[in-house]
Amino acid sequence: MLAAYIEELGPPDVIRVGELPPPRPGPCDVLVDVEVTAVNQVDTFVRSGAFRTPVPFPFVVGRDLVGTVAEAGPGAPGFRPGDRVWCNSLGHAGRQGAAAEQAVVPADRLHRLPDGVDAVEAVALSHPASAAHLALFTHGGLRAGETVCVLGAAGNVGSAAVVLAARAGARVVAVASARDAGHCRSLGAGHVVDYRDPDAPALIRSAAPGGVDLYVDTSGHNDLEEAVELLAPRGRVVVLAGLRSRPVLPAGPLYLKDGSVRGFTISHARADEVAEAAARVGAVMAEGLLRPRAVEVLPLSAAAEAHRRIERGEVRGKLVLRVAEPAG
Ligand SMILES: NC(=O)c1ccc[n+]([C@@H]2O[C@H](COP(=O)([O-])OP(=O)(O)OC[C@H]3O[C@@H](n4cnc5c(N)ncnc54)[C@H](OP(=O)(O)O)[C@@H]3O)[C@@H](O)[C@H]2O)c1
């Protein structure tokens, strides 16, 4: 089968596109004919070794797919050949990746794609929207009526976070570029603050006079002084980006607010957490409330170039690799 794979960790040039033997599923696995796979920043971290995880060579890159079930083992009773499915759990933790004509997925990390949801849109949202769900609910404990401040609110993760939080009945203060204010409002943000405005902290405070219950910085800026200053009593800061950032934690103000700072990576999410995120994201997509803002579809042969463009910071929106034309 055709695959984008590596035989050593390194720069984007180590990615080859060529033939590998097709994978064989175990009893609790599902063999999927892959239609599309997304390229995420984390895929560049796995390829380069910046994110340490078991990588068996030759190693197929990529973690997200949308495709069709080809074969389901006896321990994967919920799936039948022909089912449309999606997954965002491949390409790390010893599992081979998604950028190939076929992929083996453990049944508990494979999800049915709701009817009517477009494959390209689903694969583009799979990773960022699931991360947004984990940030808001699994780790952030967001409840209806609370106020969440989302930094990077016009980005892939941030846009999904605004939609999911508003849909859950939270008040959303979006922090984004001024040019993205209309976009953030259309997603459900009650207030939008320009992150380049020197008065941004004061504007967030006036939008959330009681403080923010949850502060999620998808930009990776991670100014914890400012975040803790903005927190309401028992407020939470969730850290999910900024691999190389080393912010100072204002410990005194944090404990006097009974506040908390918590980090997470979707790479460590349990199968039940990933499944819950996929269910919520899939439902909101099926309702037509969540769509990716910008997607560029490239052939599988462009895998290395896609990694290069992401590393150069050139990509706004999402890059998706098409592996096969839609089934049927
Ligand atoms: N922990 C996890 O499990 C997990 C999962 C998925 C993604 N991530 C990480 O999440 C991050 C965001 O991913 P993404 O795909 O959403 O990226 P993205 O689409 O590039 O979004 C980042 C956004 O941040 C905005 N921004 C830049 N500087 C800012 C600042 N100082 N204040 C507020 N906003 C600012 C950018 O706006 P402009 O372009 O207008 O500057 C952009 O809209 C990445 O670092 C990614 O690796 C982590």
The ligand as an SDF file (V2000), in Angstrom:
LIG
                    3D

 48 52  0  0  0  0  0  0  0  0999 V2000
   -2.3820   20.0290   23.8950 N   0  0  0  0  0  0  0  0  0  0  0  0
   -2.9940   19.4570   22.8680 C   0  0  0  0  0  0  0  0  0  0  0  0
   -3.4670   18.3180   22.9630 O   0  0  0  0  0  0  0  0  0  0  0  0
   -3.1300   20.2030   21.5760 C   0  0  0  0  0  0  0  0  0  0  0  0
   -3.9970   19.7230   20.5820 C   0  0  0  0  0  0  0  0  0  0  0  0
   -4.1360   20.4740   19.4060 C   0  0  0  0  0  0  0  0  0  0  0  0
   -3.3660   21.6240   19.2020 C   0  0  0  0  0  0  0  0  0  0  0  0
   -2.5070   22.0060   20.1880 N   0  0  0  0  0  0  0  0  0  0  0  0
   -1.6960   23.2110   20.0240 C   0  0  0  0  0  0  0  0  0  0  0  0
   -2.5930   24.3080   20.0400 O   0  0  0  0  0  0  0  0  0  0  0  0
   -1.9760   25.3950   19.3710 C   0  0  0  0  0  0  0  0  0  0  0  0
   -2.9910   26.0650   18.4680 C   0  0  0  0  0  0  0  0  0  0  0  0
   -3.2530   25.2430   17.3600 O   0  0  0  0  0  0  0  0  0  0  0  0
   -4.1690   25.8180   16.1930 P   0  0  0  0  0  0  0  0  0  0  0  0
   -4.1810   24.7720   15.1330 O   0  0  0  0  0  0  0  0  0  0  0  0
   -5.4390   26.3240   16.7400 O   0  0  0  0  0  0  0  0  0  0  0  0
   -3.2680   27.0500   15.7040 O   0  0  0  0  0  0  0  0  0  0  0  0
   -3.7330   28.3230   14.8810 P   0  0  0  0  0  0  0  0  0  0  0  0
   -4.9060   27.9450   14.0140 O   0  0  0  0  0  0  0  0  0  0  0  0
   -2.5170   28.8910   14.2810 O   0  0  0  0  0  0  0  0  0  0  0  0
   -4.3050   29.3190   15.9880 O   0  0  0  0  0  0  0  0  0  0  0  0
   -3.5080   30.1080   16.8190 C   0  0  0  0  0  0  0  0  0  0  0  0
   -4.2040   31.4520   16.9470 C   0  0  0  0  0  0  0  0  0  0  0  0
   -3.5620   32.2160   17.9650 O   0  0  0  0  0  0  0  0  0  0  0  0
   -3.6430   33.5670   17.5990 C   0  0  0  0  0  0  0  0  0  0  0  0
   -2.6580   34.3150   18.3850 N   0  0  0  0  0  0  0  0  0  0  0  0
   -1.3310   34.4790   18.1420 C   0  0  0  0  0  0  0  0  0  0  0  0
   -0.7740   35.2040   19.1330 N   0  0  0  0  0  0  0  0  0  0  0  0
   -1.7470   35.4820   20.0240 C   0  0  0  0  0  0  0  0  0  0  0  0
   -1.7960   36.1720   21.2660 C   0  0  0  0  0  0  0  0  0  0  0  0
   -0.7110   36.7600   21.7950 N   0  0  0  0  0  0  0  0  0  0  0  0
   -2.9910   36.2360   21.9160 N   0  0  0  0  0  0  0  0  0  0  0  0
   -4.0860   35.6700   21.4190 C   0  0  0  0  0  0  0  0  0  0  0  0
   -4.1120   35.0020   20.2370 N   0  0  0  0  0  0  0  0  0  0  0  0
   -2.9620   34.9090   19.5520 C   0  0  0  0  0  0  0  0  0  0  0  0
   -3.3950   33.5510   16.1060 C   0  0  0  0  0  0  0  0  0  0  0  0
   -3.9150   34.7190   15.5090 O   0  0  0  0  0  0  0  0  0  0  0  0
   -3.1170   35.4670   14.3080 P   0  0  0  0  0  0  0  0  0  0  0  0
   -2.8450   34.3910   13.2780 O   0  0  0  0  0  0  0  0  0  0  0  0
   -4.0620   36.4970   13.8600 O   0  0  0  0  0  0  0  0  0  0  0  0
   -1.8570   35.9900   14.9400 O   0  0  0  0  0  0  0  0  0  0  0  0
   -4.1780   32.2910   15.6770 C   0  0  0  0  0  0  0  0  0  0  0  0
   -5.5180   32.6040   15.2960 O   0  0  0  0  0  0  0  0  0  0  0  0
   -0.7450   24.8200   18.6430 C   0  0  0  0  0  0  0  0  0  0  0  0
    0.3970   25.1660   19.3910 O   0  0  0  0  0  0  0  0  0  0  0  0
   -0.9710   23.3150   18.6970 C   0  0  0  0  0  0  0  0  0  0  0  0
    0.2230   22.5900   18.6990 O   0  0  0  0  0  0  0  0  0  0  0  0
   -2.3640   21.3330   21.3530 C   0  0  0  0  0  0  0  0  0  0  0  0
  1  2  1  0
  2  3  2  0
  2  4  1  0
  4  5  1  0
  4 48  2  0
  5  6  2  0
  6  7  1  0
  7  8  2  0
  8  9  1  0
  8 48  1  0
  9 10  1  0
  9 46  1  0
 10 11  1  0
 11 12  1  0
 11 44  1  0
 12 13  1  0
 13 14  1  0
 14 15  2  0
 14 16  1  0
 14 17  1  0
 17 18  1  0
 18 19  2  0
 18 20  1  0
 18 21  1  0
 21 22  1  0
 22 23  1  0
 23 24  1  0
 23 42  1  0
 24 25  1  0
 25 26  1  0
 25 36  1  0
 26 27  1  0
 26 35  1  0
 27 28  2  0
 28 29  1  0
 29 30  1  0
 29 35  2  0
 30 31  1  0
 30 32  2  0
 32 33  1  0
 33 34  2  0
 34 35  1  0
 36 37  1  0
 36 42  1  0
 37 38  1  0
 38 39  2  0
 38 40  1  0
 38 41  1  0
 42 43  1  0
 44 45  1  0
 44 46  1  0
 46 47  1  0
M  CHG  2   8   1  16  -1
M  END
$$$$
